[in-house]
Amino acid sequence: MITRKRLATGACALLVALTAALLPASASADEPAAKESPKVELVLDVSGSMRAEDIDGKSRMSAAKQAFNEVLDAVPEEVRLGIRTLGADYPGDDRKRGCKDTRQLYPVGPLDRTEAKAAVATLAPTGWTPIGPALLGAADDLGEDGATKRIVLITDGEDTCAPLDPCQVAREIAAKGIHLVIDTLGLVPDAKTRQQLTCIAEATGGTYTSVHRTDELSRRVRQLVDRAADPVVTPVATEGAGRCADAPQLTPGLYTDREAFGEHRWYKVDLLPGQELRASVSVSADRAVNNDYGVLLRAVTRHGREIVRGAEAGDGRTDVVSTGLRYPKPEAENADADDKPAAETVCLQVSNSFSAPPAVKTTPGMPIELTVDVVDGPASASDVASFGLGRGWWLLGALVLAGFLAGLVWGWLSRWRVAVWRTH
């Protein structure tokens, strides 16, 4: 009897243990997948020129170390942060070795502030300025997963390891579609450095900032790290097709792509009766281009009939050209309430008329940003374009009527003045 009771008690305990072990697993299986933590890598120039003492009366290296310590204290908990250096180890004159001088000082991951500060404290201005290789290394450090990724490059000079052009490296990174943004900060930069760092940033949708004070450097790096932690919109990489039938199907959102000079690219959007399609596109001239260019965005049916278009032209005074369109699809007439309305496939065509001088590389294509939104259509017909003018017809009619009445009054006054003159 005692043996049976012990067996029953053991069986119950085992059952409870198994139940307790299985319940958390079942609950966690029903939970949505956790969002991947944003990643940031700070890339610091430690070349010999960082010895210059022109920032708040101290060397550029000292200013960078102080700013890094302040930034490391303020990094949000959810950010996975790493540090990479360039020009920190090889002091010699061998260009081949100097242009390989980049290494990861602190791995991308959960931040140990004490360990990261200790690593930064060991740095001393040393060698070359291999910006291109450092950007490639940083991109590998961050990986190609779906997390938000940002590189913050801090340097006081232009790259010394051409022909590996860092601007071209940034374009190639952007062309991978891994949602990686490069922000650049120039310490007391000259014109050439400013131009190169601006090109690197613009190639990936990042920003360039000129820095002359330690507090400016600290504040700006903190802003960029915080921006990675709380991005406004994460663009989705897509690839347009050469014709509408093969185009990718898009839903409301922000998309990025690359388009060659003079190319046409197609995308598709489904639109239900009573909805309105709003789309806009921006094309960035991320390299030297000839003046006089344009961007066209068209909405057409699957059979090729144009519905509406938006176009914009430029003359070299801006690096970005944007245009947009709206297409409200009216409600279906005599539609049965029980019938599910059929969606219309709208084809969006993005075209450009950019051209470049012979010495400029045309690959990869220029970055484009396409925004697609589908909203409830207008409540009344007066909100819809009428013969291409919309509410402008009312203004045109009022102007015609006013001109007609003004002509009558002026004619009557002229005849009256002539009659009075003849009388006298």
C-alpha positions as MATLAB code, in Angstrom:
seq = 'MITRKRLATGACALLVALTAALLPASASADEPAAKESPKVELVLDVSGSMRAEDIDGKSRMSAAKQAFNEVLDAVPEEVRLGIRTLGADYPGDDRKRGCKDTRQLYPVGPLDRTEAKAAVATLAPTGWTPIGPALLGAADDLGEDGATKRIVLITDGEDTCAPLDPCQVAREIAAKGIHLVIDTLGLVPDAKTRQQLTCIAEATGGTYTSVHRTDELSRRVRQLVDRAADPVVTPVATEGAGRCADAPQLTPGLYTDREAFGEHRWYKVDLLPGQELRASVSVSADRAVNNDYGVLLRAVTRHGREIVRGAEAGDGRTDVVSTGLRYPKPEAENADADDKPAAETVCLQVSNSFSAPPAVKTTPGMPIELTVDVVDGPASASDVASFGLGRGWWLLGALVLAGFLAGLVWGWLSRWRVAVWRTH';
ca = [
       0.000    0.000    0.000;
       2.783    2.418    0.985;
       4.652    1.595   -2.223;
       1.551    2.348   -4.304;
       1.069    5.703   -2.566;
       4.670    6.645   -3.179;
       4.339    5.719   -6.849;
       1.155    7.777   -7.156;
       2.797   10.762   -5.440;
       5.834   10.526   -7.707;
       3.653   10.318  -10.800;
       1.715   13.419   -9.765;
       4.921   15.346   -9.062;
       6.297   14.362  -12.457;
       3.081   15.453  -14.150;
       3.165   18.846  -12.396;
       6.803   19.342  -13.357;
       6.118   18.527  -16.990;
       3.118   20.860  -17.031;
       5.161   23.694  -15.521;
       7.881   23.133  -18.076;
       5.513   23.092  -21.024;
       3.330   26.067  -20.124;
       5.996   28.798  -20.523;
       7.015   27.302  -23.852;
       3.431   27.369  -25.113;
       2.934   30.928  -23.921;
       6.144   32.100  -25.513;
       5.230   30.403  -28.786;
       2.108   32.543  -28.997;
       4.030   35.780  -28.378;
       5.203   37.787  -31.393;
       8.857   37.597  -32.289;
      10.938   40.203  -30.480;
      12.075   43.138  -32.559;
      15.779   43.038  -33.329;
      17.850   45.551  -31.387;
      19.329   48.435  -33.407;
      23.061   48.298  -34.083;
      25.540   51.178  -34.204;
      29.268   51.130  -34.901;
      31.393   54.190  -34.198;
      34.323   54.382  -36.631;
      37.096   56.617  -35.293;
      40.042   58.030  -37.237;
      43.258   57.511  -35.231;
      45.657   58.639  -37.970;
      48.662   60.862  -37.320;
      46.789   64.068  -38.181;
      44.633   63.599  -35.065;
      47.571   65.037  -33.069;
      46.704   68.552  -34.252;
      45.737   70.769  -31.294;
      42.950   72.936  -32.674;
      39.805   71.830  -30.821;
      39.226   73.715  -27.570;
      42.995   74.087  -27.115;
      43.663   70.351  -27.125;
      44.362   67.655  -29.693;
      41.655   66.241  -31.903;
      42.323   62.828  -30.389;
      41.755   64.132  -26.856;
      38.509   65.795  -27.940;
      37.341   62.559  -29.562;
      38.146   60.512  -26.452;
      36.259   62.931  -24.218;
      33.252   62.902  -26.549;
      33.328   59.088  -26.698;
      33.271   58.809  -22.904;
      30.223   61.079  -22.739;
      28.491   59.181  -25.539;
      29.163   55.772  -23.951;
      27.528   56.965  -20.730;
      24.347   57.892  -22.627;
      23.879   54.928  -25.002;
      20.309   53.549  -24.707;
      20.086   50.052  -23.244;
      18.474   48.575  -26.369;
      21.297   49.678  -28.691;
      24.015   47.178  -29.604;
      27.138   49.321  -29.999;
      30.602   48.619  -31.365;
      33.762   50.633  -32.066;
      36.136   50.325  -35.018;
      39.349   52.265  -35.609;
      41.285   53.245  -38.717;
      44.983   54.166  -38.711;
      45.489   53.119  -35.080;
      48.242   50.483  -35.339;
      50.736   50.949  -38.199;
      53.036   54.021  -37.991;
      55.264   53.219  -40.995;
      55.467   54.405  -44.608;
      54.431   51.175  -46.356;
      51.237   52.259  -48.092;
      50.024   48.696  -48.627;
      50.195   47.955  -44.904;
      48.885   51.360  -43.901;
      45.776   50.932  -46.043;
      44.899   47.708  -44.211;
      45.149   49.355  -40.798;
      41.603   49.027  -39.512;
      40.310   46.790  -36.717;
      37.328   46.371  -34.452;
      38.212   47.839  -31.082;
      34.986   46.787  -29.328;
      32.523   44.208  -30.751;
      28.949   45.124  -31.656;
      26.720   43.895  -28.846;
      25.499   44.714  -25.336;
      27.613   47.582  -24.031;
      30.006   47.244  -21.120;
      30.729   50.932  -20.564;
      33.832   50.402  -18.428;
      35.415   48.004  -20.903;
      34.597   50.231  -23.893;
      36.060   53.328  -22.197;
      39.218   51.413  -21.292;
      39.633   50.365  -24.939;
      39.243   53.954  -26.177;
      41.737   55.239  -23.585;
      44.526   53.141  -25.149;
      44.297   54.876  -28.541;
      47.027   57.216  -29.798;
      47.337   58.974  -33.206;
      49.411   56.676  -35.385;
      49.087   56.070  -39.111;
      47.147   56.329  -42.354;
      43.495   57.146  -43.152;
      41.952   54.041  -44.824;
      38.300   55.187  -44.746;
      37.132   52.829  -47.510;
      38.466   49.629  -45.871;
      37.118   50.796  -42.497;
      33.610   51.236  -43.923;
      33.716   47.756  -45.458;
      34.865   46.315  -42.141;
      32.143   48.146  -40.228;
      29.459   46.886  -42.620;
      30.665   43.320  -41.995;
      30.651   43.944  -38.232;
      26.985   44.984  -38.343;
      25.873   42.046  -40.485;
      22.971   41.787  -42.910;
      20.071   40.931  -40.597;
      16.865   42.953  -40.352;
      18.009   45.213  -37.520;
      18.364   48.962  -37.946;
      22.045   49.621  -38.625;
      24.068   52.836  -38.509;
      27.747   53.680  -38.963;
      29.006   56.941  -37.461;
      32.338   57.912  -39.048;
      34.491   60.495  -37.231;
      37.562   61.689  -39.140;
      39.674   64.809  -39.642;
      40.857   64.159  -43.190;
      40.086   62.585  -46.516;
      40.936   59.005  -47.411;
      44.616   58.326  -48.209;
      44.103   54.881  -49.745;
      42.616   55.595  -53.199;
      41.733   54.088  -55.673;
      39.384   52.381  -53.171;
      37.080   55.423  -53.229;
      35.121   55.570  -49.928;
      32.208   57.282  -51.657;
      31.968   54.379  -54.097;
      32.225   51.976  -51.165;
      29.246   53.723  -49.538;
      27.238   53.371  -52.756;
      27.998   49.662  -52.921;
      26.905   49.243  -49.299;
      23.656   51.073  -50.054;
      23.070   48.902  -53.121;
      23.014   45.778  -50.910;
      19.701   46.918  -49.429;
      20.667   46.037  -45.840;
      19.174   49.241  -44.350;
      22.559   50.614  -43.285;
      22.968   54.370  -42.923;
      26.363   56.087  -42.725;
      26.625   59.435  -40.925;
      29.880   61.371  -41.168;
      31.453   63.969  -38.874;
      34.424   66.042  -40.010;
      36.783   67.424  -37.351;
      37.887   70.902  -38.511;
      37.538   69.738  -42.138;
      38.960   71.330  -45.264;
      37.026   71.601  -48.536;
      38.150   68.216  -49.935;
      37.346   66.386  -46.708;
      33.948   68.071  -46.516;
      33.141   67.057  -50.090;
      34.161   63.427  -49.570;
      32.304   63.007  -46.274;
      29.185   64.606  -47.738;
      29.270   62.166  -50.640;
      29.624   59.176  -48.273;
      26.669   60.280  -46.163;
      24.359   61.129  -49.066;
      25.027   57.777  -50.759;
      23.291   55.969  -47.885;
      20.738   58.574  -46.794;
      22.881   59.732  -43.882;
      23.984   63.172  -42.709;
      27.242   65.133  -42.694;
      28.240   67.443  -39.843;
      31.246   69.740  -39.513;
      32.626   69.798  -35.942;
      34.901   72.408  -34.357;
      34.231   71.899  -30.636;
      34.217   68.941  -28.250;
      30.661   69.540  -27.050;
      29.466   69.666  -30.676;
      31.030   66.265  -31.347;
      29.564   64.694  -28.216;
      26.109   66.124  -28.799;
      25.960   65.094  -32.449;
      27.133   61.507  -31.870;
      24.567   61.108  -29.064;
      21.828   62.350  -31.401;
      22.801   59.828  -34.078;
      22.916   56.919  -31.615;
      19.502   57.917  -30.245;
      18.161   58.132  -33.801;
      19.225   54.540  -34.395;
      17.366   53.501  -31.249;
      14.139   55.160  -32.371;
      13.969   55.309  -36.192;
      10.972   57.086  -37.679;
      10.548   54.782  -40.681;
      12.589   51.825  -41.830;
      12.659   51.769  -45.638;
      12.193   48.442  -47.415;
      14.556   47.537  -50.216;
      12.828   46.480  -53.428;
      13.725   46.044  -57.090;
      11.534   47.438  -59.835;
      10.983   45.558  -63.086;
      11.307   46.463  -66.738;
       7.549   46.077  -67.296;
       4.396   46.152  -65.202;
       3.636   42.439  -65.550;
       6.868   41.555  -63.738;
       6.756   44.409  -61.202;
       6.875   43.778  -57.429;
       3.592   44.150  -55.531;
       3.845   47.022  -53.032;
       1.752   47.824  -49.977;
       1.689   51.198  -48.173;
       5.182   52.020  -46.958;
       8.588   53.478  -47.813;
      10.756   51.706  -50.396;
      14.289   52.135  -51.718;
      15.725   51.048  -55.037;
      18.445   51.927  -57.542;
      17.770   53.215  -61.057;
      20.252   53.578  -63.892;
      20.550   56.761  -65.950;
      17.560   57.121  -68.277;
      15.926   53.928  -66.966;
      12.217   53.100  -66.473;
      11.205   50.982  -63.477;
       7.765   49.538  -62.695;
       5.942   48.722  -59.457;
       2.358   47.556  -58.743;
      -0.224   48.643  -56.151;
      -3.748   47.257  -55.611;
      -6.512   49.836  -55.126;
     -10.103   49.154  -54.064;
     -13.110   51.283  -55.112;
     -13.456   54.234  -52.745;
      -9.724   54.400  -51.999;
      -7.127   56.941  -53.076;
      -3.543   56.159  -54.069;
      -0.914   58.685  -53.061;
       2.624   58.093  -54.289;
       5.818   60.131  -54.419;
       9.347   59.445  -55.590;
      12.713   61.095  -54.962;
      15.821   60.458  -57.045;
      19.191   61.443  -55.535;
      22.022   62.566  -57.786;
      24.757   60.949  -55.689;
      27.477   61.743  -58.227;
      28.334   64.441  -60.766;
      25.593   64.709  -63.406;
      24.897   66.956  -66.356;
      22.555   69.884  -65.875;
      18.946   69.749  -67.069;
      17.317   66.529  -65.897;
      13.900   65.365  -64.830;
      11.931   62.734  -62.948;
       8.578   61.267  -64.035;
       6.100   59.252  -61.959;
       3.140   57.765  -63.862;
       0.142   55.709  -62.795;
      -1.249   53.544  -65.598;
      -3.654   50.641  -65.906;
      -2.449   47.109  -66.558;
      -3.411   47.645  -70.205;
      -1.159   50.698  -70.544;
      -3.711   53.533  -70.309;
      -2.276   56.480  -68.415;
      -4.335   57.588  -65.404;
      -2.307   60.446  -63.943;
       1.287   61.610  -63.841;
       3.641   63.812  -61.854;
       6.872   65.309  -63.174;
       9.649   67.577  -61.952;
      12.764   69.007  -63.617;
      16.079   70.258  -62.272;
      19.049   72.252  -63.476;
      21.896   71.160  -61.208;
      21.060   73.347  -58.206;
      19.833   70.481  -56.050;
      20.939   66.910  -55.398;
      17.412   65.497  -55.019;
      14.448   65.753  -57.412;
      10.987   64.715  -56.194;
       7.505   64.445  -57.639;
       4.207   62.810  -56.697;
       0.670   61.964  -57.756;
      -2.821   61.191  -56.419;
      -5.388   58.832  -57.919;
      -8.834   58.523  -56.272;
     -10.726   55.451  -57.466;
     -14.497   56.139  -57.367;
     -16.968   53.826  -55.707;
     -18.443   51.144  -57.967;
     -21.914   52.104  -59.240;
     -24.867   49.772  -58.504;
     -22.595   47.536  -56.449;
     -24.272   44.871  -54.322;
     -23.480   45.299  -50.631;
     -22.811   41.570  -50.324;
     -20.324   41.485  -53.191;
     -16.668   41.951  -52.347;
     -15.308   44.797  -54.530;
     -12.562   43.839  -56.920;
      -9.236   45.597  -56.583;
      -7.668   47.433  -59.496;
      -3.966   46.900  -60.116;
      -2.300   50.263  -60.686;
       1.119   50.244  -62.321;
       3.585   52.905  -61.157;
       6.346   53.874  -63.559;
       9.425   55.739  -62.306;
      11.584   57.302  -65.023;
      14.468   59.744  -65.082;
      16.342   61.736  -67.690;
      19.691   62.037  -65.880;
      22.942   61.864  -67.801;
      26.558   62.024  -66.653;
      29.920   63.168  -68.010;
      32.030   60.417  -69.635;
      34.399   60.110  -66.639;
      31.581   59.420  -64.139;
      30.669   55.836  -63.273;
      27.059   54.972  -64.007;
      26.900   51.844  -61.832;
      25.377   51.216  -59.430;
      22.302   53.238  -60.320;
      21.155   56.327  -58.460;
      19.251   55.800  -55.202;
      15.504   56.326  -55.388;
      12.984   56.516  -52.556;
       9.376   55.601  -53.307;
       6.542   56.327  -50.867;
       3.204   54.557  -51.317;
       0.068   55.309  -49.304;
      -3.541   54.159  -49.741;
      -6.234   56.148  -47.910;
     -10.007   56.478  -47.985;
     -11.109   58.345  -51.094;
     -12.714   61.816  -51.092;
     -16.262   62.021  -49.776;
     -17.569   64.206  -52.602;
     -16.934   64.511  -56.289;
     -15.751   68.114  -55.880;
     -12.560   66.783  -54.361;
     -11.723   64.755  -57.458;
      -9.954   66.266  -60.432;
     -12.457   67.396  -63.049;
     -11.090   67.609  -66.567;
      -7.652   68.008  -65.050;
      -8.477   71.198  -63.138;
     -10.586   70.099  -60.149;
     -11.891   73.107  -58.277;
      -9.977   75.339  -60.701;
     -13.054   75.266  -62.997;
     -14.936   77.393  -60.479;
     -12.153   79.968  -60.449;
     -11.913   79.960  -64.232;
     -15.675   80.455  -64.582;
     -15.641   83.300  -62.043;
     -12.816   85.023  -63.912;
     -14.641   84.737  -67.249;
     -17.838   86.142  -65.751;
     -15.983   88.977  -64.033;
     -14.200   89.852  -67.276;
     -17.487   89.854  -69.195;
     -19.188   92.161  -66.669;
     -16.153   94.451  -66.547;
     -16.235   94.721  -70.350;
     -19.928   95.665  -70.324;
     -19.393   98.328  -67.665;
     -16.349   99.750  -69.431;
     -18.188   99.863  -72.756;
     -21.168  101.640  -71.179;
     -18.877  104.202  -69.495;
     -17.008  104.828  -72.745;
     -20.244  105.454  -74.700;
     -21.495  107.770  -71.944;
     -18.269  109.817  -72.001;
     -18.421  110.138  -75.799;
     -22.045  111.255  -75.622;
     -21.246  113.892  -73.006;
     -18.283  115.175  -75.072;
     -20.429  115.552  -78.183;
     -23.104  117.412  -76.215;
     -20.596  119.978  -74.987;
];
